[in-house]
Amino acid sequence: MKLSAVFFSCRHRAFLSEALASLAGQQGIEWHDVVLCDDGSNDGSQEILREFAERESVRMRVKLVLHPVNVGWAESLRRGLAEAEGDLFVIFSGDDISEPDRAAVLRDRFLADPGRIRYLCSNAMVVDRAGQPQGLFFLPAWNLNLSAGALVANMNGALGATEAIHRDLRDRFEPMPEGVYQEDLVFPFRAALIGRGEYVDRPLVRYRAHEHNMYQNSGINPSREIYRATQAKRVTNQIGIARLRLQDVERALSRGWIDANLAEEIRLTGERTLRNLLVELEVFTARGLRPWKSIVLGMFHGVPFARVLRYAIMHVSPRSLEFVLSFVRGGKKKTGMLLATALLCSSHFPL
């Protein structure tokens, strides 16, 4: 089996050296090829990648995919994966650090069932900008359900910085459309349609949380308006993913990868998820919509009450929110929830 390393960066100059060293330091691995992809960075990242490619070309077959301008995550991902020639693509991020045995662990797990496994991911240790541990990304013994039904019902996925994908996920499906940036919600679902995904309950990556996380970050302690805009972008992205998943189901059915009963079950769940996301988007973007109306609207369409409440509470005045949180911090969660509901349902607190 041939292994490809596919490395992505975007304005990661401060972290690139550590990330590249962790790629070069993978133990027990002979890479078929290494693809270094940068999405239009203007901070010196591309020069660092060129230097690494020149230095390591003696023992690695390195390909550079350096965009002169930013093309967005979906297109950057497509171009990077298109250059990989192996059977299994291990994904690396320019701001994260892979443990020395990460690629070997993923390879061995894949070889345990090479005919079925099409996607692999793992846990990660979240670290701050300075690399100090902050805790596991997933709770220990987390049961990450990577079946198609579970993924489409809950808009679940994995952590993209930890993933490895089989070439079938590139070759048998259309690329992600522009505007969709969470490939870790796309690849596990597609793997479940043609085989299966598997989660490794070990922190094989040190996942760095910082103000320049690729494509998604809204900044540290964002204002209410920035938060609303960021969440609207997130939900819009997930609406695109929900629609893409419905297209993938039709593709899988037409090619005989899944049977009609499973396709119908996934389709019905996917359509319900899409409706819920459209309601969620309305909660973030509507002006003049009272919180109680958004809550009722959400419950009517099946969005969990706590979910809509959590989003709507962002629009209560900071002073009122602090009053609510004082009860929660004091262990009176039920009182805090009741008070929050009363505030949100009051006509004095419009979204």
Buried (B, 14 or more C-beta within 10 A) or exposed (E): EBBBBBBBBBBBBBBBEBBBEBBBEBEEBEBBBBBBBBBBBEBEBBEBBBEBBEEBEEEBEBBBBBBEEBBBBBBBBBBBBEBBEBBBBBBBBBBBBBBBBBBBBBBEBBEEEEEBBBBBBBBBBBBEEEEEEEEBBBEEEEEBBBBBBBBBBEBBBBBBBBBBBBBBBBEBBEBBEEBBBBBBBBBBBBBBBBBBBBBBBBBBBBBBBBEBBBBEEBEEEBEEEEBBBBBBBBBBBBBBBBBBBBEBBEBBBEEEBBEEEBBEBBBEBBEBBBBBBBBBBBBBBBEEBBBBBBBBBBEEBEBEEEEBBEBBBBBBEEEBBEBBEEBBEEEEEEEBBEBBBEBBBBEEBEB
